[in-house]
Amino acid sequence: GSWSVKKSFDYRKGGGRGELIGIASFQACAEKPEVLMYEERGTMSLEGLPKPVEAYRLYCFNTGTWPVEVYFVDDPTKKHLPSLLPELAVHTSFFVPLSFGSGDTGSTGNATFQHLCIDDLYSGHLNALTPQHFEWNWSVQ
């Protein structure tokens, strides 16, 4: 399905702030029904840019694994790696695991994660509040 999305950016290391407003959607893959493609698409405003720009981001959620794995999709910095799901028409590479129900809250719809990307540590959580509402938050340090 599709949801409206409002995403705030506050990059502590670089000092940049901004916001993306648009649509987020999950779509099952015909080649692998347990795989969901996640897309964010909208208008992004960033400090220092004179006008907003159109932006999008794709991720792949592999619900056929436990914990659920989230993959980058067609990331140009990861093309040298074998695709984790070669049967798909896109290149996939590992981002984070999501162990729903294993966090401190005991909520089955809550998962925390960390991902080290060179010198940046991405930390965050995905919280499925209802079938119509989820929050996916992270910080970069």
Disulfide bonds with the S-S distance in Angstrom:
none
